[in-house]
Amino acid sequence: MRLVWLAALSLLLTACAPLWQAKTTTESPEQKWQQQQQEIASLKDWRFRGRTAITQGREGWNAGITWQQQGDGFDIKLSGPFSQGGAELMGDAQQVTLTLDNGEQYSAQTPEQLLAKTLGWLLPVSALRDWVRGVPYKDAAVDKYQLDENGRLKTLEQAGWQVEYLRYVPFNGLVVPAKIFIKHPDLNIRLVIADWSRAE
């Protein structure tokens, strides 16, 4: 009788094994990555505060940064990199205006054109709006990327730029970057984000 019970128990465990294994299967980093991209794409209104270091050639600048994004509209404030004390870059899909601390204003159609013309900076502001959220720039092809085990970007290469993600933090049910290094043959950017919040 005991042998009958043991045989029945063995058969039952064998039959249940596929169901148990199916429940414990986990998503791959690539699957997690696809899901996270969709979730972060819904984050259109946000704000962060931190510090950035910009190096171009032999020149370098350190600045505090506050970036507020609401849809296509953005307001980027830099404090400390200029003798005037700071600058504010505001704009949308139609026009961008740079205001220096002394009140001088300059305008152009894109932030890249404006910063190159007024400050000589080759900053990819349009791409940064996506990169700082931890996703590729939507208007350029992805050359290469690497994910961590949680499906988050570790490295990204786009349009001649190399983006390295060194730290992430939770925000509003998502996981967003907190430390990013961005490299280009002509310019390097280091960005450390102190806190994320909803746009006001």
C-alpha positions in Angstrom: 0.0 0.0 0.0 2.8 2.3 0.9 4.4 1.8 -2.5 1.1 2.6 -4.2 1.0 6.0 -2.3 4.6 6.8 -3.2 4.0 6.0 -6.9 0.9 8.2 -6.9 2.7 11.1 -5.2 5.6 10.8 -7.7 3.2 10.9 -10.6 1.4 13.9 -9.1 4.6 15.9 -8.7 5.7 15.1 -12.2 2.4 16.2 -13.6 2.5 19.5 -11.7 6.1 20.4 -12.6 5.3 22.1 -16.0 2.7 24.4 -14.3 5.1 25.4 -11.5 7.9 26.1 -14.0 5.6 28.3 -16.1 4.8 30.5 -13.2 8.5 31.1 -12.3 9.6 32.1 -15.8 10.9 35.7 -15.8 11.0 38.4 -18.4 14.3 38.9 -20.3 16.1 42.3 -20.0 14.9 43.0 -23.6 11.3 42.4 -22.7 11.6 44.6 -19.6 13.2 47.3 -21.8 10.4 47.4 -24.3 7.8 47.7 -21.5 9.8 50.5 -19.7 10.1 52.5 -23.0 6.3 52.5 -23.3 5.9 53.6 -19.7 8.5 56.4 -19.8 7.0 57.6 -23.1 3.9 58.6 -21.1 6.1 60.8 -18.9 5.6 64.1 -20.7 5.5 66.6 -17.8 8.5 66.5 -15.5 11.1 68.5 -13.7 14.6 67.8 -12.3 17.3 69.6 -10.4 21.0 68.8 -10.4 24.4 69.8 -11.5 26.3 69.5 -14.8 29.8 69.7 -16.0 30.4 70.6 -19.7 33.8 70.2 -21.4 34.4 71.4 -24.9 38.0 71.4 -26.1 40.2 73.0 -23.5 37.3 74.9 -21.9 35.0 73.6 -19.1 32.0 74.8 -17.2 30.2 73.7 -14.1 26.7 74.7 -13.5 23.6 74.0 -11.5 20.7 73.0 -13.7 16.9 72.9 -13.4 15.0 71.5 -16.3 11.2 71.7 -16.5 9.4 70.0 -19.4 5.7 70.2 -20.3 4.9 68.6 -23.6 7.0 70.3 -26.2 7.6 73.3 -24.0 10.8 73.5 -21.9 12.5 75.8 -19.4 16.2 75.1 -18.7 17.9 77.2 -16.1 21.7 77.1 -15.7 23.4 78.8 -12.7 27.1 79.6 -12.4 28.7 78.9 -15.7 29.0 82.5 -17.0 30.4 85.7 -15.6 26.9 87.1 -15.8 25.8 84.5 -13.3 23.6 82.2 -15.3 21.2 81.7 -18.2 17.7 80.5 -19.0 16.7 78.6 -22.2 13.0 78.5 -22.9 11.1 77.3 -25.9 8.9 74.9 -27.8 8.8 73.3 -31.2 8.5 76.7 -32.9 11.0 79.0 -31.2 13.7 79.0 -28.5 14.9 82.0 -26.5 18.1 82.3 -24.4 18.1 84.9 -21.7 21.4 85.8 -19.9 21.6 87.1 -16.4 22.2 90.7 -17.6 18.9 90.7 -19.5 20.3 90.1 -23.0 18.1 87.8 -25.1 18.7 85.8 -28.3 16.3 83.6 -30.3 16.4 80.9 -32.9 14.3 78.0 -34.2 16.1 75.3 -32.4 18.1 75.1 -29.1 21.1 73.6 -30.9 21.2 76.6 -33.4 20.8 79.1 -30.6 23.5 77.7 -28.2 26.0 77.2 -31.1 25.4 80.8 -32.3 25.6 82.5 -28.9 27.8 80.4 -26.7 29.6 78.1 -29.1 28.2 75.1 -27.4 27.3 72.0 -29.5 24.7 70.7 -27.0 22.1 68.2 -28.3 19.3 69.7 -26.2 16.5 68.0 -28.3 18.1 64.6 -27.8 18.8 65.3 -24.1 15.0 65.5 -23.5 14.8 61.8 -24.2 18.2 60.7 -22.9 17.7 62.2 -19.4 14.6 60.0 -19.1 16.6 56.9 -20.0 15.3 56.3 -23.5 16.8 56.8 -27.0 16.2 60.1 -28.9 13.1 59.5 -30.9 14.2 61.3 -34.1 17.5 59.5 -34.6 18.5 55.9 -35.3 20.0 53.8 -32.5 23.5 52.7 -33.5 24.1 50.5 -30.4 22.8 49.9 -26.9 23.4 47.8 -23.8 21.0 46.9 -21.1 21.5 45.8 -17.5 19.7 42.8 -15.9 16.7 45.0 -15.1 16.2 46.1 -18.7 17.5 49.6 -18.2 20.0 51.3 -20.5 23.6 51.0 -19.5 25.1 52.5 -22.7 23.6 54.1 -25.8 25.1 55.3 -29.0 23.2 57.7 -31.3 24.3 60.2 -34.0 27.9 60.2 -32.9 27.1 60.5 -29.2 27.9 58.0 -26.5 25.6 58.0 -23.4 26.5 56.1 -20.3 24.0 55.6 -17.4 25.6 55.1 -14.1 22.7 55.3 -11.6 18.9 55.2 -11.6 16.3 56.3 -9.0 12.6 55.6 -8.5 10.2 58.4 -9.6 6.4 58.4 -9.8 6.2 54.6 -10.3 9.0 54.6 -12.8 12.8 54.3 -12.7 14.7 57.3 -14.1 18.4 58.2 -14.5 20.3 60.0 -11.7 23.8 60.0 -13.2 24.6 60.3 -16.9 27.9 60.8 -18.8 27.5 61.9 -22.4 30.5 61.9 -24.8 31.2 63.3 -28.2 34.5 63.9 -30.0 34.0 67.7 -29.5 32.1 67.8 -26.2 31.5 65.9 -22.9 28.6 66.3 -20.5 28.4 65.0 -17.0 24.9 65.2 -15.4 24.1 64.4 -11.8 20.4 64.7 -10.9 19.5 65.4 -7.3 15.8 65.0 -7.6 12.9 64.4 -10.0 9.4 65.9 -9.6 6.3 66.6 -11.6 6.3 69.8 -13.7 4.6 72.7 -11.9 
